[in-house]
């Protein structure tokens, strides 16, 4: 029940907020109720670094659960990822490439429907699949439409509004928990658009309501075995803690690790890290966000050296 409470609070909180986040580093451009033909409107927050210069080009990091990224004063649990602070620290130290961050707000009650990888559903036992669709996804899987929104509507808007590199080697996607799942799915489904995914506390157990974690793990592993993109030009970062909901993830992450190795991924394009003592919260994700940001966006010259 405590795990279900965490997910329910996340869903509840993220549909109610309408405030524009405040940041002390860089600036936020907010686009309220961004329209889509695929999914319901939602807010989009675009973080621009200090001294953003339209004459330069920037990498783009798309992030899910956008209302939890920047400002803890407007979140349900008074926590946030501190994305602006971490990115500014890394940019000022020259440890990552110039980038902007696009925060995509989730849709509250339909977060699970939008974030659960849709093609994985077909790999679940029929009875479990039907139960998940009815109980967790409110009757309608939406992940494929959510990704169509990002790739066909949001990304073209971002690329035409801001000074960005548009190719996959400069375009990344990130999230935690279910947001980790949809980030992984995005790269697998659109490898020509996304060059890498940051998947923190990835929710390999699928749903805590049904306690059929092995079936979910097997479905995810089958999907990855069939759909992982070429490791020569794609990168993946995974991690997890060992407290609260994160305490469930380790054995299923180990199964994914075996697939990554079998597909030829190495330390150059794939990391899986464990953080003892960390729980399933923005506090934990913000504390370790520096690492995956560095891994995904390290300067090109430095990457070549390694």
C-alpha positions, 0 to 999 in steps of 0.5 A: 500500500505504501508503494501505491500511495507514492504513485497515487500522490504523484498522479494527484499532485501533477494535474493540479498545478498551473503555476510557472516555476521560478528558477535562480539560474537561467530563465523559464519560458512557459507555454500553457496548455500546449495543444495537441491532436494526439493527447490532452493539452499540458504545460511545457516549461523550457529552461534556457541557461544563463546567457542563452545566445540565439546565435549558438546551437544547443543540445536539447534534453526532454524531461517528463513530469515537468512540473517537478523539475525546477521549483519545489515551492509549487510541487505537492511534496515540496521537492524538485529535481533542481534541474536549473541548479545542476545544469548551471553548475555543469555548464559553468564548469564546462563539464557538459555541452550547451543545452536547454531543457524541455519540461513536459508536464504530466497529465495527472490521472492519465500519467500511467496511461501515457508513460507505460510502453504500449508495445510491452502490453502485447507481451504480457499474459492476456489476463494481466494485460487486460487488468492493467489496461482497465485498472492502471491505464483507465481503459486506454493505452496512450504511450504511442500517442504521447510519443507522437505528440513529442516527436511530431508536434513538440520537437518541431515547435522547440526546434523552430522557436529556439536555437537547437541542434535537431539531430539525434546526437544532440537530442535526449530524453529523461525521466524517473520511475514510469518516466524512466520507462517511457524515456527508454521506450522513446529511444527504442521507438524513435532511434533516429530522433533520440540519441539517448535516455536517462532512466532513473529508478526505472519502474520495471515492476510495471504496476504495484497493484498486481504484484506480478513483477516477474511477468512485467520484467519478462515482457520488458526484457523481451521488448528490449531484446527485440528493439534496442537500437544500435549501441554505436550511436545511442546511450542509456543510463539506468540507476536505482536506490534501495529504499521505498519503491526503489527497493523492488527494482534491483533483480529486474534491473539485473535482468536488463543489464544482461540484455544490454551486455548481450547487445554489445553495450559497454561503459562508453554508451551504457551505465547502470548504477546503484545508490544505497540509501536513496529512495523513490523521490525527487530529493534522491533524483536531484542529488544524483542527477549530475551524473547522468547529465554528465554521462549524456552531455559530456563535451564531444572532444572528451568523449572521443578521448575516452 
